[in-house]
Amino acid sequence: MEWAEKEPDIVIGGVGDGGNFVRMTFPFLQGQVAGRARYRIVAVQPRACALLTRETLAMI
C-alpha cells in the first residue's frame, strides 16, 4: 500500500483454507486498533465450508 500511497476502504480475506484471513487482515487490524486508519474487514468462505455458517461440517 505504501508504494501506491493509497489505503483500502475494504479488506476481504478468505476463511476456511488455512491462515489466509489472518495474514491478509492482520496488518490492517494493527492500524485500526492504533487509531491510524479505519477499514471494513470482510471474511468470506467457499459455499462448501461450514466454518462461518450454521451448516454441519462434513467431508464431501
SVG drawing of the C-alpha trace seen along z (x, -y; Angstrom):
<svg xmlns="http://www.w3.org/2000/svg" viewBox="-27 -8 34 45">
<polyline fill="none" stroke="black" stroke-width="0.4" points="0.0,0.0 2.9,-2.3 4.1,-2.3 0.6,-3.2 0.2,-5.9 -3.4,-4.7 -5.3,-2.8 -8.2,-0.4 -11.7,-1.1 -12.5,2.7 -10.2,5.6 -11.6,9.0 -9.9,12.3 -10.7,15.9 -11.6,18.1 -11.6,21.9 -8.5,22.6 -5.7,22.0 -4.4,18.7 -5.1,16.6 -7.6,14.4 -5.2,13.7 -2.3,13.0 -4.4,10.7 -6.1,8.7 -3.7,8.5 -1.6,5.6 -4.8,3.6 -6.2,4.6 -3.0,3.2 -3.6,-0.2 -7.2,-0.2 -6.5,0.7 -3.8,-2.0 -6.4,-4.5 -4.3,-5.3 -7.0,-4.1 -10.5,-2.7 -11.2,0.3 -14.2,2.5 -12.9,6.1 -14.9,8.9 -14.4,12.6 -15.6,14.8 -15.7,18.6 -16.5,21.1 -20.0,22.5 -18.7,26.0 -17.1,24.7 -19.3,24.7 -16.9,22.6 -18.9,19.3 -22.4,20.8 -24.7,23.0 -24.3,25.9 -23.0,29.2 -19.3,29.7 -18.8,32.9 -16.4,34.4 -17.6,34.4"/>
</svg>
